[in-house]
Amino acid sequence: MADRVEAVAIEGLGEIVPGDDLPALIADALAASTGVLPLRDDDVLVVTQKVVSKAEGAIVDLTTIEPRPVAVEFARRYDRDARQVEVVLREAKRVIRMANGVVITETPHGFVCANGGIDASNVGPGSGDIVTLLPADPDASAERIRAAVRHRLGHDLPVIVSDSFGRPWRFGIVDVAIGVSGIEPLDDLRGTPDADGRVMKSTVRAVADEIASVAELVFGKTGRHPIALVRGAAFNRGDGHIRDVIMPAQMDLFR
């Protein structure tokens, strides 16, 4: 059990562009962050999707996009950018619903989210004509960062790649894990007793999502802090995969 959890924004990363060696840059930034060194066994590094996507070239220049008629009509009706709507439709594995200015899709990763995770905010100098896509393999992205930190600092630091998702029951967005390395994203408490001794039958903690949300409190949306160290959270180390958190379609009451 954790009795204190801290989130510390890591400075020094700078603007990321396609082709940057993001894992090495993150390892260097951590090495220069004397306030968090030495690293501890209850540390987790959280990295925003946006910098991962930019470094890996998962971006689209909207000036090259010719939207289809349905994208044009949807954009006109809801004051959206038709080019961005077109990219969302192109990248979708499945379009679930288009309404109220939002396109809900299933991504190739299996995520069900608004606009396929495609985002026009905080994209850097090309803002207005550039959108980022989700990384092709966020688990692999997290693993590369973890390996670079291990090589640079000699510490096996679990890594979470995070992104902002909406929620079906509530207003507002929260950050969740879309990629993990060195951490089990779920903490399955089924079969263990609660504080009253009652055996829990359905409780599974989304621990990687919880840690990602803690990190977002120091990321902000305008602070240019794309990496953070979360210290003190209770989690299980292991070779987890983000697919572990994706609910099978037959269990999903919202599809």
C-alpha positions in Angstrom: 0.0 0.0 0.0 1.2 3.5 -0.9 0.9 6.2 1.8 2.4 9.0 -0.3 2.5 9.5 -4.1 4.5 12.2 -5.8 4.6 13.4 -9.4 7.6 15.4 -10.6 7.7 17.0 -14.1 11.1 16.4 -15.8 12.6 19.4 -17.4 15.0 19.7 -20.3 13.4 17.8 -23.2 12.8 20.6 -25.6 10.8 20.5 -28.8 10.7 17.1 -30.4 10.8 16.6 -34.2 10.7 13.5 -36.4 13.9 11.5 -36.2 14.9 12.6 -32.8 16.3 9.9 -30.6 13.6 10.3 -27.9 14.7 7.5 -25.6 18.3 8.9 -25.4 16.9 12.4 -24.9 14.7 11.3 -22.1 17.5 9.4 -20.5 19.7 12.5 -20.6 16.9 14.6 -19.1 16.5 12.2 -16.3 20.3 12.1 -15.7 20.3 15.9 -15.3 17.3 15.9 -12.9 19.2 15.8 -9.7 16.1 16.4 -7.7 14.8 12.9 -8.5 18.1 11.0 -8.4 18.8 8.3 -7.3 15.9 6.5 -8.9 13.9 4.3 -6.7 12.1 0.9 -7.1 8.7 2.6 -6.7 9.3 5.1 -9.5 7.5 5.0 -12.8 8.2 7.2 -15.8 5.2 8.5 -17.7 5.7 9.9 -21.3 3.0 11.7 -23.3 2.0 10.2 -26.6 2.5 13.5 -28.3 6.3 13.5 -28.1 6.5 9.8 -28.9 4.4 10.3 -32.0 6.4 13.3 -33.1 9.8 11.5 -32.7 8.5 8.4 -34.5 7.1 10.4 -37.4 3.5 9.5 -36.6 2.2 12.8 -38.0 0.2 13.9 -41.0 0.4 17.1 -42.9 -3.2 18.2 -43.4 -2.2 20.3 -46.5 -1.8 16.9 -48.3 -5.3 15.6 -47.4 -8.3 15.7 -49.7 -11.4 14.9 -47.6 -14.2 12.8 -48.8 -17.8 14.2 -49.0 -18.9 12.7 -45.7 -16.0 14.3 -43.9 -16.7 17.6 -45.5 -20.4 17.5 -44.6 -19.6 16.4 -41.0 -17.0 19.2 -40.6 -19.4 21.8 -42.0 -22.2 20.7 -39.6 -20.1 20.8 -36.5 -17.4 23.4 -37.4 -14.6 20.9 -37.6 -11.6 20.7 -40.0 -12.7 18.4 -42.8 -9.1 17.3 -43.4 -8.7 16.1 -39.8 -12.0 14.3 -40.0 -10.7 12.6 -43.1 -7.6 11.4 -41.3 -9.7 10.0 -38.5 -11.7 8.0 -40.9 -8.7 6.8 -42.8 -6.9 5.6 -39.6 -10.0 3.9 -38.1 -10.2 0.1 -37.9 -13.9 0.7 -37.3 -16.1 3.8 -37.1 -18.5 3.3 -34.2 -20.4 6.6 -34.2 -20.3 10.1 -35.7 -22.4 12.6 -33.7 -22.2 15.9 -31.9 -18.9 16.8 -33.6 -17.2 13.7 -32.3 -16.1 10.6 -34.3 -15.8 7.5 -32.1 -13.6 4.9 -33.6 -11.8 1.7 -32.8 -8.1 2.1 -33.6 -5.8 -0.7 -35.0 -4.5 -1.1 -31.4 -8.1 -1.9 -30.2 -8.7 1.4 -28.3 -12.2 2.8 -28.6 -11.8 6.6 -28.3 -12.8 9.9 -29.7 -11.2 10.8 -33.1 -9.0 7.8 -33.1 -6.5 9.5 -30.8 -5.7 11.9 -33.6 -4.8 15.3 -32.2 -4.0 18.8 -33.5 -2.9 20.3 -30.1 0.6 20.8 -28.9 2.1 19.6 -32.3 4.8 22.3 -32.5 5.6 24.9 -35.2 3.3 23.3 -37.7 0.2 23.9 -35.5 -2.9 24.2 -37.7 -1.7 22.1 -40.5 -0.3 19.1 -38.6 -1.9 16.3 -36.6 -0.4 13.5 -34.7 -1.4 9.9 -34.9 -1.1 7.3 -32.1 2.3 5.5 -32.1 2.1 2.3 -34.2 3.2 0.1 -31.2 3.1 2.1 -27.9 4.4 -0.9 -25.9 7.5 -1.1 -28.1 7.9 2.7 -27.7 7.8 2.3 -23.9 10.3 -0.5 -24.1 12.8 1.5 -26.1 12.6 4.3 -23.5 13.0 1.9 -20.6 16.0 0.3 -22.3 17.7 3.7 -22.8 17.2 4.7 -19.2 18.5 1.3 -18.0 21.6 1.8 -20.2 22.2 5.4 -19.2 21.4 5.2 -15.4 21.7 1.5 -14.6 18.1 1.4 -13.2 15.2 -0.6 -14.6 12.5 2.1 -14.6 9.0 1.0 -15.7 7.6 3.2 -18.5 4.1 4.2 -19.4 3.1 6.0 -22.6 0.0 8.1 -21.9 -2.8 9.9 -23.8 -6.0 11.8 -22.9 -9.2 9.9 -23.3 -12.8 10.8 -22.6 -15.2 8.7 -20.5 -18.6 7.4 -21.4 -20.3 8.3 -18.1 -18.7 11.6 -17.2 -17.6 15.0 -18.7 -13.9 15.7 -19.0 -10.8 13.9 -20.0 -8.2 12.0 -18.1 -4.9 10.5 -19.1 -4.7 6.8 -19.4 -1.9 4.3 -20.4 -1.7 3.4 -24.1 1.6 1.6 -23.8 3.6 0.0 -21.0 6.9 -1.6 -20.3 8.1 -3.2 -17.1 4.8 -2.8 -15.3 1.6 -4.9 -15.1 -1.2 -2.5 -16.2 -3.8 -4.2 -14.1 -3.8 -5.2 -10.4 -6.2 -8.2 -10.1 -7.6 -8.3 -6.6 -10.2 -10.9 -7.3 -10.1 -13.7 -4.7 -8.4 -11.6 -2.1 -10.1 -10.2 1.0 -11.1 -6.5 1.4 -10.6 -4.6 4.7 -13.6 -6.3 6.2 -12.4 -9.8 5.2 -15.0 -10.1 2.4 -13.5 -11.8 -0.7 -13.6 -9.5 -3.7 -15.1 -11.0 -6.9 -14.7 -8.3 -9.5 -12.2 -5.7 -8.4 -9.4 -5.2 -10.9 -7.4 -1.9 -10.4 -6.4 -0.1 -13.6 -3.1 0.8 -12.0 -1.3 2.0 -15.1 -4.2 4.3 -16.0 -4.1 5.7 -12.4 -0.4 6.4 -12.6 -0.9 8.1 -16.0 -3.6 10.3 -14.5 -1.3 11.3 -11.6 1.4 12.3 -14.1 -1.1 14.5 -16.0 -1.5 16.7 -13.0 2.0 18.0 -13.6 1.9 17.7 -17.4 -1.0 20.1 -17.8 -2.0 21.0 -21.4 0.1 24.1 -21.8 3.1 23.6 -19.6 5.3 21.8 -22.1 6.2 19.1 -19.7 5.8 15.8 -21.6 7.6 13.5 -19.2 7.1 13.0 -15.5 8.3 10.7 -12.7 5.6 9.2 -10.4 7.1 8.1 -7.2 5.5 6.0 -4.4 2.6 4.3 -6.2 1.9 0.7 -5.5 2.2 -1.4 -8.7 3.4 -4.8 -9.8 6.5 -5.1 -12.0 6.2 -7.5 -14.9 6.0 -7.9 -18.7 2.6 -6.4 -19.1 1.1 -5.4 -22.4 -1.5 -2.7 -23.1 -3.7 -5.3 -24.7 -4.3 -6.6 -21.2 -6.6 -3.7 -20.5 -8.7 -3.8 -23.7 -12.1 -5.3 -23.0 -13.2 -7.9 -25.5 -16.1 -6.9 -27.6 -18.4 -9.5 -26.2 -18.0 -8.0 -22.7 -18.3 -4.3 -23.8 -21.8 -3.0 -23.0 -21.1 0.2 -25.0 -20.5 -1.2 -28.4 
